[in-house]
Amino acid sequence: MDEVKMMVSCVVIKDNRKIVRVSFLRGRDYAEGILPDGMIEQASGFSDEEVQKLENYLRMNRKEILNQAKAIDPLRNWLGDWNKA
């Protein structure tokens, strides 16, 4: 695979569950996954094999990614954008 960038959301509550959304970006290609399930929900431009590898990555690195998401302060990040203007 070419360089793939990963973006992690903060922890959000959906349907009474704590989840984290994870996006993988490669040029115009994208894949959007969810933790703790470790499933890719939407993808475009990634092959089926690549999607499977991304899901394996999510599952194998679940704990670290969830810890990263817990450290995100959504309000501070949002306000930080205003401070830069």
JOPE-V241975 format. One record per helix or strand of 2 or more residues. SS is the DSSP state (~ for helix, > for strand). FROM is the first residue (numbers start at 0). TO is the last residue. If there is no record, write none. Layout:
# JOPE-V241975
{{SS/FROM/TO} {SS/FROM/TO}}
This chain:
# JOPE-V241975
{{>/4/7} {>/11/13} {>/16/25} {>/28/34} {>/38/43} {~/47/59} {~/61/69} {~/73/83}}
